[in-house]
Amino acid sequence: MKIRRSKAGKKAYRLPDSGGLFLFVTPTGGKLWRWKYRHRGKQKLMALGQYPDVPLVTARKRHADGRALLSTGVDPMENRKAEKTALKATAENSFMTIAGLWHDHWRAGKSPQHVDATRRRLEKNVIPLLGPRPIAEIEASELVAMAKAIEKRGVGDMAKRALQTVGQVFRFAIAHGYAKKNPATEFKPGDILKGTKKVNLARVEVKELPGLLRAIEIYRGKVITRLAMKLMALTFVRTKELIEARWDEFDLEARRWNIPAERMKMDSPHIVPLARQTVEVLEMLYTLTGTKEFLFPGDRNPNKVMSNNTILEALDRMGYRGRQTGHGFRGLASTILHEQGYEHAHIELQLAHTERNAVSAAYNHALYLEPRTRMMQAWADFLEQTQRSGRVLPFRSKVA
């Protein structure tokens, strides 16, 4: 009651408790807990907090803890400074801090999509479990527990990627003196994670292609979605590469789609030769979205692209759930073009499967451009004839 009723005066004054503990009332009305004590012959004054944030019972508890420490010969104020220094050092050397430094270093030269995906993988899967821990104290058993926790959510592949990223963070830590060992090298993912069977993304059999193409042609949903499926079939690019396409990437006169490196999985530019039928679809699409940045802007926000599930959901509504995905057009194109005798290197390059090093990436994207252009036109002709006839027809000509 005495504390609550105390008022500010012209001068500061003290309200004593016991054992050197007192409340210091300032002229501005502040009420500060202080403890006056002696250590090795020197008088000390230690702050214990401010009332009412620190009530009387808490102030007395802190005072009692300090007196107990003082009785052992330890200066409570110096001990608190040492604890703060230790906490600061722990924060500066925590896994979260070092992971941030690694990410800033590693991101140079990487595509924005890859950088963002790696950051999100760390923030969602790793930091919640390892973040505050001093990186030099983390043991292999902690990484095992982290990986198993991720796998338990049904994302075993994510667990493997998380371990890979954690290993990179530890290599960075060792190189810069933050750690002396890399616990991620003490075991292999296969030692702790269940094996996963690689499953190809769903696609129809070649004999079912005519029906699929006709279903796309008479699709009753949004026109933009129907055109997206047609372009997917004609160009067989990855779904993400298609839905994030920008109009400034296209040269319809030259019949070329130039996808920049930062949008490609292999981090190198990619050229898609545009067949006559592809240009016709693009010209139709241009009348709908040509004034926008993206070919496929979102319904709610035109500054964003449509959902990457749009094509899959459309195929589901058409009766192809579990039988065909947008990505499945890539597998169909690869199978049919190989059966028709087209060069494996040309097909793989058009699928953007071919890995390229930093030197060759600058020009290899244009490699085999003439035969690839002829191949893409023959592919478009094949799709057109197959859709119209209702049966799979052979190519008119084959590129040697």
N, C-alpha and C positions, 0 to 999 in steps of 0.2 A: 504493500500500500504506500509505503514511504517513497519507493521508486516511482510509482505511477503519479504520485502527487507532486513530485519535485518539479520545480519550474526554473527556467533560465534566469540568471541574475545578471547584474552588470559585470560581474567577474565570474570566472570559472570556479567551481568548488567541488569537493569530494564528499561522497557518502560512503563511509567505511563499512566493511563487512567483518572479516576476520582474517588473520594470517597474512596480512598485506594486500588482500583483495579489496578493491573499492570501485565505486562507480564515479566516473569523472563527468560532471555536467558542465557543458560549455555555454558561453554567453548566447549562442545561437540555438540552444535547446537540445544539442546532441548529448546522448548518454552513452559513454564508452566504458567498457570494463577494462580495468588495468590491475596488474599484479606487481607489487613492489617486493623484490627479494634481493639477497646477496649471494654471490658465488665467487669463491676464492678471494674474499675481501672486497669485491667490487659490487656496487649497488646496480641493479638491473631493473628495468621497467618493461613488462611484457604485456602486449595487447591481447585480450581474450575475446574480442568481438564487440558488437554494438547492440544495445537494448533498443527495441524489443525483439530484434531478430534473434538475439541470444538472451533468453530469459534467465532469471536468477538461478534456477536449478541447474541449467547448462553451464553457466559461468562458474558455479561452485564445483561442478564435476571437472571442468577443465583446470580449475585451480588445484583441485586435489590431485589430478594426474600429474600436474607440473611439480607439486611438492614431493610426490612419490619419486619422480625422476631425479629431482634435486637431491634427495636423500641418498642416492647412489653415487653422487659426485658428478653427475652429468648436468651441464647447463641447459635448461629447457629451451631457451631461445636459440642457442647454437644447434641444438638437436633438430628444432623445427626448420632451421635454414638448411641443414643437411638433408632432411627429408624432401624439402622442396626441390633442392638441387638434384636429388636422385630421381624424383618424379619427372623433372624436366629432361634429364638424360634419358630416362626410359621412353618418354614421348618422342624424343628426337631420334631414337634408335629402334622405335617400334616397327613391326612389320608394315603397318599402314603407311608410316612416313617413308620408309625405304621403298615400298611398292610405288608410291607416288613419284619418287625420284627416278626409279627405273622406268616408269611409264613415260615420263617427260623425255628421258633419253632415248628410249626404244621407238617412240612414235615417229621420229624423223624418217621421212621417205615412205611411210605407210599410208594407205588410203584412209580417208576419214571414217569410212564404214568399219574397217578393220580395227582402227584405233578405238572407236566408240564401243564396238562389240567386246574388245578385250577389257576396256575400263569397266563396262557393266558386269562382265563375268567376275572380275575381282570384287567389285562393290557388293554384288548379290551373293556370291558363293564363298568367298575367301575372307574378306575383311571382317564380317560378323563373327567369325570363329578365331581368326589369328590376329586381327588388327591391332589390339592394344599390347600384344606380347612383344617383349624385346626380341628382335630377330635372332640375336646370337644365342638365345636360350631355347628356341623352338626345336623340338625333337621330332624324329621320324614318326613316332606314335601319334603326334598331333596332326600330322599331314594325313596319316591313315584314317584317323577319326573324321577329318574334314571330308576326305574323298568318299568315305562310306556314307556320311550324312547326305552328300549330294546324290549319290547313287540311289539312296533310299527313296528319293523323290521321283525315281523312275527316269533319270537322265544320266545314264552311265557314261555316255559320250562326253557330256559336260564335265563329269568328274575327271575324266582323263585329261581334258583340256585345262582344267583348273590346276591339276598337278603339273602339267607342262609349264604353265605360266608361273606357278610358284617356284619351279626350278630355275626359271630365268631370273626371277627376282633375287633368289639366293646367289646365283652366279654374279649378278651385279653387286650384291652386298659384299661378297668375298673380294671382288676386284677393287672395291672402294674402302675396304677395311672395316665394314660394319659387322661382318661375321667371319668365322674361320672354317665353317663346314656347310655343306649343302645336304640337308637330310632327305631331299627329294631323290638323291642318287643312291640311297641305301636300299631301295626296293624298286620293283617295276610295277606299273599299273596292274598287270596281269596277276601279280602276287596277291592282290587284295580285292580287285574288282572282278565281277562276273564278265565272262566273254559275251559279246553281242554279235548276233548274226547280221551281216550286212544285207539290207533289203533294198532292192531297186525300187524307185518310185513308180507307182502304178502306171501302166500304159496298156492300151488295147492291143490285141493281135493285129497283124498287118491286114488280115482278111476283114477285120471290123472297121478299118479306116474309112471306107466309103460311108458307112452309116454315121460315124462320128462327124465327118465333114458336112454331111447333109444336116445333121442335128444343129451344128454351129450356124449353118446358113439360114435356118428357119428359127433360130433362137428368138423367143418372145420377150426376153428381158431387155435391158438397156442397150441401145445401139452401140455405145462406147465399149461395153463389155463384149459384145459380139465381135466388134472390130479388133479388140485386144486378143481374143482367141484366134482370129484369123491371122493376125500378125505373129502370134506365137507359133502357129503351125508353119507359116511361111519363112520365118527367120530362125526358128528354134534356138533363140537365145535363152538365157536364164530368166525366170520370172521377175526377179528383182531388177535385172538389166532392162527389161521391157517396161515395167510400170513406172520406173524412174526416168525414162527417156525424156529428153528435152528437145524442143523443136530446133534449137540452134545446132544440134548434132547432125541434122539431116541436110544432105545436098540432093534434092530430088532430080535436078537436071543431070548431075553426074551419076545419079542412082547409087549413092553411097550413104551409109550410116556410120559415122565415126564416133565410136564410144570411147570417151577418155579413160585413161588408165585408172583414175581414182574411183571409177564405177565398176571396174572389172575385178573378178575374184583373183586373177593372176597379177594384178597391179601393173598391167601393161595395156596400151591402147589396142582397140580391136575394130576391124572394119567388117561391116556386113554389106555385101553387094546386094542391091535391091532389084529384084526381078520386076518385070512389067506389072504383074498382078499385085505385087507388094506396094508399088508406087500408087496404083489405083486405090488401094485401101487407105494409104496415107493421105492421099488427096481428099478422100471422103471424110476421113477423120479431121483433116485440117479445117473443113467447114464447120466442125463442131467445137474444136478446142484450139484452133490456130492462133487465137488472140491471147492464149495463156502460155505460161512458161513450159508446162508439162503437157505431153500428149494425153495423159490420163490423170487429170486433176481430181482431187477428192470432191465429193458432193458437198460437204460442209465447209471445207477450207480449200479454195483453189490453189493456194500457195503450197499445199501438200499433195502428195499423190494418193491414188486410190489404194485401198487395202491390198496386201499381197494375197489375201484369201479370196478376192473377188472372182478370179478365174476359176479357182477350185470350187467355190460355191455354185458358180454357174454350171460347171460340169456335173456337179452333184444333182442340181435341179433337172438337168437333161437326162438323168438316169445313169450317169457314169460314176457314181460314188464307189470308191475303192477299185475302180477299173481304169481311170484315167486322171492324170494330174497335168497341170500346166507344164511341169518339168518333163512329163512323159513324152512330149513332142520331140524332145531332144533324142530320147532313146529310139523312137520310131524313125526319125530321120537318119540316125546313125545306122540302124539295122538295114533300112531299105537302100540307102546310098551304097553301103558296103556290098549288099547283094547285087546291085546293079554294076558293080565293078569300078566304082570311083576310087581314086587313090586314097589310101588310109591317111596319109599325111595331110591331104587337102581337107578331108572330113574332120580330122582332129583339130586342125588349125581353125576351121570354121566353127567348131564347137568350143573354141578357146580352151582346149584341154592341154595344148602344148605348153610346157613350162619354158620360160625364157629368162636368161640371165640379164643382169642390168645393162650389159653392152648390147646384146642382140635385141632387146625389147624395143629399142628405138626404131628399128626398121623391119623386124620380122613380122610385125602385124600386117604388113603389106605383101608378105611372101605368098607366092602362088595366086596372086590376085586375079589374073586372067582366067585360069582354069576354075577357080572358085566362083567367079562371076558366071561362067557358063554352067557350072554345077547348080548354082542357086536358081538360075532361070529354068533349067531342066526340072528341078525339084518343084518349082511353082507350077510349071506346065503339068507335071504329073499329078499334083494335088487338084488342079482344076479339072483335068480329064477324069480323075477318079471320082470326084464329087458329082460331076455331070452324068457319068455313065452308071454310077452306082456299083462299080466293080473295080478291082485293082488292075490297072493296065500297066504294061511295061513302058519304060521310058522311050521316047522317040529316038534319042541318040545318047551315046555314052561318051563321056570325056575320058580320053586316054591318059 
